[in-house]
Amino acid sequence: MTKTLGWDVGGAHLKAALCEGGEIVKVWQEPTPIWRGLDHLSSALDSILAKSGPVERHAVTMTGELADIFPHRQAGVEALAGILSARLGETLRFHAGDRGFVDAGGVPEHWSRIASANWHATASLVAARMEEALLIDMGSTTTDIVPVRDGAVTFAGFTDAERLGAGELVYQGYTRTALMAVASHVPNEGRVTPIMAEFFATMADVQRILGVLDEADDQHPTADGQPKTAEASRARLARMIGRDAFDAPPGTLERTAEAFAEAQIRRVHDAALLVASRGMLGGNAPVVVAGAGRPVLRRLAARLDRGVVDFADIIECRSALRDDVGRAAPAVALAILGAEA
């Protein structure tokens, strides 16, 4: 039985999924702050390969080329491809979006299609299994919005620049997004309060205060380096509105957290409406939710008046793996697509 490892090489996380006989049997996620050094990627590769055992095939997608350790995206793609090729061997193939899979020799020619194409990997699998859907994947840092129509991935933009303008890429994530990038002001005690443009807190603090955060989704240090507790998150959030947690009236910080959560879902909602305004989807097309932010996306689907399909619903896996499969959708998709290629 052929074993295939699908890899999603991000700038903040390395995710991998193992496919055997069409079933996803294992998923891994390791923090990899590539901007701090490529040794983080090497360590994460070591960790996952030690657990996966021998495999026959490897399939890779990436967004890590955006890390500012590289002078530009082409250099990032080629550097990461070199590291991965040396570690994973000759059976490695790179997902080049609508160009399909290419080997290491094809990276220089197709680097622009390999760069930040993990959304296309996920959408390709959704398109192979559903005739019509709106895929929305909210990860730790960004949200992808991709229509599927007539069993094909339908996009207005492919590069990050094109996708940002089309509403298909939104820089809003479930945990890592700094609150100063979510809203410029929030309601507070009956007044509109401008927030401080400082890296004091992130959406992980908001989710933690609201009691909806699975700590497995928050693998990076906090803004102030202090613990990942509700009390510490309240202190970080209070700084965003010029306060200390100890002098905030009861309920104030919880309402502030709710305001940031609402501001974020509105931004993604606006982008989804922009994408849907192209008129390519019927009213019955469901939202396929993926990524760590699936709880947010289920609420968004209700606002869009569409049904919900969890990405794990279209994947053969044990029930205990469903959450991990949802978090690592591009890696899962590539493990399956790579096995079938």
C-alpha positions as CSV (number, residue, x, y, z in Angstrom):
1,M,0.0,0.0,0.0
2,T,1.5,3.3,-1.1
3,K,2.2,5.9,1.6
4,T,2.2,9.5,0.6
5,L,3.1,12.5,2.8
6,G,1.5,15.8,1.9
7,W,3.3,18.9,3.2
8,D,2.2,22.5,3.7
9,V,5.3,24.6,4.3
10,G,4.2,27.9,5.9
11,G,6.1,30.7,7.3
12,A,4.7,30.0,10.8
13,H,3.8,26.3,10.8
14,L,4.9,23.1,9.0
15,K,1.9,20.7,8.5
16,A,2.0,17.2,7.1
17,A,-0.5,14.5,6.5
18,L,0.0,10.8,5.8
19,C,-2.2,9.0,3.3
20,E,-2.4,5.2,3.0
21,G,-4.8,3.6,0.6
22,G,-6.9,6.8,0.2
23,E,-7.3,7.3,4.0
24,I,-5.6,10.0,6.0
25,V,-4.0,8.1,9.0
26,K,-2.0,10.8,10.6
27,V,-1.6,14.6,10.7
28,W,1.2,16.7,12.3
29,Q,1.7,20.4,12.9
30,E,4.9,22.0,14.1
31,P,5.7,25.7,14.7
32,T,8.2,27.0,12.2
33,P,9.0,30.7,12.5
34,I,11.0,30.7,9.3
35,W,11.6,34.5,9.6
36,R,13.8,33.7,12.6
37,G,15.9,31.2,10.7
38,L,15.6,28.1,8.4
39,D,16.9,25.9,11.3
40,H,13.3,26.0,12.5
41,L,12.2,24.3,9.3
42,S,14.9,21.7,9.6
43,S,14.0,20.8,13.1
44,A,10.3,20.5,12.2
45,L,11.2,18.2,9.3
46,D,13.3,16.1,11.6
47,S,10.4,15.8,14.1
48,I,7.8,14.8,11.5
49,L,10.0,12.4,9.5
50,A,11.0,10.6,12.7
51,K,7.3,9.9,13.4
52,S,6.1,9.2,9.8
53,G,8.5,6.4,9.0
54,P,9.4,5.5,5.3
55,V,7.0,6.8,2.6
56,E,7.0,6.3,-1.1
57,R,5.9,9.8,-2.2
58,H,6.0,13.4,-1.0
59,A,3.9,16.3,-2.3
60,V,4.6,19.8,-1.2
61,T,2.9,23.2,-1.3
62,M,4.2,26.3,0.4
63,T,3.6,29.9,1.6
64,G,6.9,30.1,3.5
65,E,8.6,31.9,0.7
66,L,6.9,35.1,1.9
67,A,9.1,35.2,5.0
68,D,11.3,38.3,5.0
69,I,14.4,36.2,5.6
70,F,14.3,35.9,1.7
71,P,15.0,38.9,-0.5
72,H,12.0,38.1,-2.7
73,R,9.4,35.3,-3.3
74,Q,11.3,33.6,-6.1
75,A,14.4,33.3,-3.9
76,G,12.2,31.9,-1.2
77,V,10.5,29.3,-3.3
78,E,13.9,28.1,-4.7
79,A,15.6,28.0,-1.3
80,L,12.7,26.1,0.3
81,A,12.6,23.7,-2.7
82,G,16.3,23.0,-2.3
83,I,16.0,22.2,1.4
84,L,13.0,20.0,0.8
85,S,14.5,18.2,-2.2
86,A,17.6,17.4,-0.2
87,R,15.6,16.0,2.7
88,L,12.7,14.2,0.9
89,G,14.3,12.7,-2.1
90,E,13.6,12.2,-5.8
91,T,9.9,11.2,-5.3
92,L,9.1,14.8,-4.2
93,R,6.7,16.7,-6.3
94,F,5.7,20.4,-5.9
95,H,2.1,21.6,-6.4
96,A,2.2,24.3,-9.0
97,G,-1.4,25.3,-8.9
98,D,-3.3,25.0,-12.2
99,R,-0.1,23.6,-13.8
100,G,-0.3,20.4,-11.7
101,F,2.7,18.7,-10.1
102,V,6.3,19.4,-11.0
103,D,9.6,17.9,-9.9
104,A,12.5,19.8,-8.4
105,G,13.8,20.5,-11.9
106,G,10.7,22.4,-12.8
107,V,10.8,24.8,-9.8
108,P,12.8,27.6,-11.5
109,E,10.3,27.7,-14.4
110,H,7.1,27.4,-12.3
111,W,8.1,29.2,-9.1
112,S,5.4,31.8,-9.5
113,R,2.7,29.0,-9.6
114,I,4.3,27.2,-6.6
115,A,4.4,30.3,-4.5
116,S,1.5,30.6,-2.0
117,A,-0.6,28.0,-3.8
118,N,-1.8,26.0,-0.8
119,W,-5.3,27.3,-1.3
120,H,-5.4,25.8,-4.7
121,A,-4.4,22.4,-3.4
122,T,-7.3,22.4,-1.0
123,A,-9.8,23.7,-3.6
124,S,-8.6,21.1,-6.1
125,L,-9.6,18.3,-3.8
126,V,-12.9,20.0,-3.0
127,A,-13.6,20.4,-6.7
128,A,-12.8,16.7,-7.3
129,R,-15.5,15.7,-4.7
130,M,-18.1,18.4,-5.0
131,E,-19.8,20.1,-8.0
132,E,-20.4,23.4,-6.4
133,A,-19.2,25.0,-3.1
134,L,-17.6,28.1,-1.6
135,L,-14.4,27.0,0.1
136,I,-13.4,29.2,3.0
137,D,-10.2,28.3,4.9
138,M,-9.3,30.4,8.0
139,G,-5.8,29.6,9.3
140,S,-3.8,31.2,12.0
141,T,-2.9,34.2,9.8
142,T,-5.0,34.4,6.7
143,T,-8.4,33.4,5.2
144,D,-8.8,32.0,1.7
145,I,-12.1,32.2,-0.2
146,V,-12.4,30.1,-3.3
147,P,-15.4,29.2,-5.4
148,V,-15.9,25.8,-6.9
149,R,-18.2,25.5,-9.9
150,D,-19.0,22.6,-12.2
151,G,-16.3,20.6,-10.4
152,A,-13.6,23.1,-11.1
153,V,-11.6,25.7,-9.1
154,T,-12.9,29.1,-10.2
155,F,-10.7,32.0,-9.2
156,A,-10.4,35.6,-10.2
157,G,-6.7,35.9,-9.0
158,F,-3.9,33.5,-8.6
159,T,-1.0,35.5,-7.1
160,D,-1.3,37.0,-3.6
161,A,-1.5,40.5,-5.1
162,E,-4.3,39.4,-7.5
163,R,-6.2,37.5,-4.8
164,L,-6.0,40.4,-2.3
165,G,-7.7,42.6,-4.8
166,A,-10.4,40.1,-5.7
167,G,-11.3,39.4,-2.0
168,E,-10.1,35.8,-2.3
169,L,-7.3,36.4,0.2
170,V,-8.0,38.2,3.5
171,Y,-5.2,38.8,6.0
172,Q,-7.3,37.8,9.0
173,G,-6.5,34.7,11.0
174,Y,-7.9,32.8,13.9
175,T,-4.9,33.2,16.3
176,R,-1.9,35.1,15.0
177,T,-3.5,38.3,13.7
178,A,-2.6,41.4,15.7
179,L,-5.7,43.2,17.0
180,M,-4.5,46.5,15.6
181,A,-5.0,44.8,12.1
182,V,-8.6,43.7,13.0
183,A,-10.2,47.0,14.0
184,S,-9.3,50.7,14.3
185,H,-11.8,51.3,17.1
186,V,-14.2,49.3,19.2
187,P,-17.3,50.1,21.3
188,N,-16.4,50.4,25.0
189,E,-18.7,51.4,27.9
190,G,-21.0,53.3,25.5
191,R,-18.3,55.1,23.7
192,V,-16.3,54.5,20.5
193,T,-12.7,53.9,21.6
194,P,-9.8,54.0,19.2
195,I,-7.4,51.2,19.8
196,M,-3.7,51.5,20.3
197,A,-1.6,50.7,17.2
198,E,0.7,48.5,19.1
199,F,1.4,44.7,19.1
200,F,-0.1,44.2,22.5
201,A,-2.5,41.3,21.8
202,T,-3.7,38.9,19.1
203,M,-6.9,37.1,18.1
204,A,-5.7,34.2,20.2
205,D,-6.3,36.3,23.2
206,V,-9.8,37.2,22.0
207,Q,-10.7,33.5,21.4
208,R,-9.2,32.6,24.8
209,I,-11.2,35.2,26.7
210,L,-14.4,34.1,24.8
211,G,-13.7,30.5,25.8
212,V,-13.6,29.1,22.3
213,L,-9.9,28.6,21.8
214,D,-8.4,25.1,21.4
215,E,-4.9,25.7,22.7
216,A,-3.6,23.3,20.1
217,D,-4.3,26.1,17.6
218,D,-2.0,28.6,19.3
219,Q,1.6,27.4,18.9
220,H,3.4,30.7,19.0
221,P,4.5,33.0,21.8
222,T,2.1,35.6,23.1
223,A,2.7,39.3,22.3
224,D,4.2,40.1,25.6
225,G,5.8,36.7,26.2
226,Q,3.6,36.0,29.2
227,P,1.5,32.9,29.8
228,K,-1.4,31.7,27.7
229,T,-4.1,32.0,30.3
230,A,-7.4,33.9,30.3
231,E,-6.1,36.3,33.0
232,A,-2.9,37.1,31.0
233,S,-5.0,37.5,27.8
234,R,-7.3,39.9,29.6
235,A,-4.2,42.0,30.6
236,R,-3.0,42.1,27.0
237,L,-6.5,43.0,25.6
238,A,-6.9,45.8,28.2
239,R,-3.7,47.5,26.9
240,M,-5.4,47.8,23.4
241,I,-7.9,50.2,24.9
242,G,-5.5,52.0,27.2
243,R,-6.5,50.3,30.4
244,D,-5.2,47.8,32.9
245,A,-7.2,44.6,33.5
246,F,-7.6,45.3,37.2
247,D,-9.4,48.6,36.7
248,A,-11.8,47.4,33.9
249,P,-15.4,47.2,35.1
250,P,-16.9,43.7,35.2
251,G,-17.7,42.5,31.7
252,T,-15.8,45.2,29.9
253,L,-13.0,43.1,28.5
254,E,-15.4,40.3,27.6
255,R,-17.5,42.8,25.6
256,T,-14.3,44.2,24.0
257,A,-13.2,40.7,23.0
258,E,-16.7,40.2,21.4
259,A,-16.3,43.5,19.5
260,F,-13.0,42.3,18.0
261,A,-14.4,38.9,17.1
262,E,-17.3,40.7,15.4
263,A,-15.0,43.1,13.6
264,Q,-13.0,40.2,12.2
265,I,-16.0,38.1,11.0
266,R,-17.4,41.3,9.3
267,R,-14.1,41.7,7.3
268,V,-14.3,38.1,6.1
269,H,-18.0,38.4,5.4
270,D,-17.4,41.5,3.3
271,A,-14.8,39.6,1.3
272,A,-17.1,36.6,0.8
273,L,-19.9,38.8,-0.4
274,L,-17.4,40.4,-2.9
275,V,-16.4,37.0,-4.2
276,A,-20.1,35.8,-4.4
277,S,-21.1,39.0,-6.2
278,R,-19.4,37.6,-9.3
279,G,-22.5,35.4,-9.6
280,M,-20.9,32.1,-10.3
281,L,-22.5,30.1,-7.4
282,G,-26.1,29.0,-7.0
283,G,-28.0,29.7,-3.8
284,N,-27.7,26.1,-2.7
285,A,-23.9,25.9,-2.9
286,P,-22.6,25.2,0.6
287,V,-19.7,26.7,2.4
288,V,-16.9,24.2,2.9
289,V,-15.1,25.3,6.1
290,A,-11.4,24.5,6.8
291,G,-8.6,25.7,9.0
292,A,-8.3,26.5,12.7
293,G,-11.0,29.1,12.3
294,R,-13.8,26.7,11.5
295,P,-15.9,27.9,14.5
296,V,-15.8,31.4,13.0
297,L,-16.6,30.2,9.5
298,R,-19.7,28.2,10.7
299,R,-21.1,31.5,12.0
300,L,-20.2,33.2,8.7
301,A,-22.0,30.5,6.7
302,A,-25.1,31.2,8.7
303,R,-24.8,34.9,7.8
304,L,-24.4,34.0,4.1
305,D,-27.5,31.8,4.4
306,R,-25.6,28.8,3.1
307,G,-25.3,25.2,4.4
308,V,-22.0,24.0,6.0
309,V,-19.8,21.1,5.0
310,D,-16.7,20.5,7.2
311,F,-13.6,19.8,5.1
312,A,-13.3,16.6,7.1
313,D,-16.7,15.4,5.9
314,I,-15.2,14.8,2.4
315,I,-12.1,13.0,3.7
316,E,-11.7,9.4,4.7
317,C,-10.3,9.4,8.2
318,R,-10.9,8.2,11.8
319,S,-13.3,10.4,13.8
320,A,-10.4,11.2,16.2
321,L,-8.5,12.9,13.3
322,R,-11.3,15.1,12.1
323,D,-10.1,18.3,13.8
324,D,-6.5,17.7,12.7
325,V,-7.6,17.1,9.2
326,G,-9.6,20.4,9.2
327,R,-6.6,22.3,10.5
328,A,-4.2,21.0,7.9
329,A,-6.5,21.0,4.8
330,P,-3.8,21.8,2.2
331,A,-1.4,19.1,3.5
332,V,-4.3,16.6,3.6
333,A,-5.4,17.5,0.1
334,L,-1.9,17.1,-1.3
335,A,-1.4,13.7,0.5
336,I,-4.5,12.5,-1.4
337,L,-3.9,14.2,-4.7
338,G,-0.2,13.2,-4.6
339,A,-1.2,9.5,-4.1
340,E,-3.5,9.7,-7.1
341,A,-1.1,11.5,-9.4
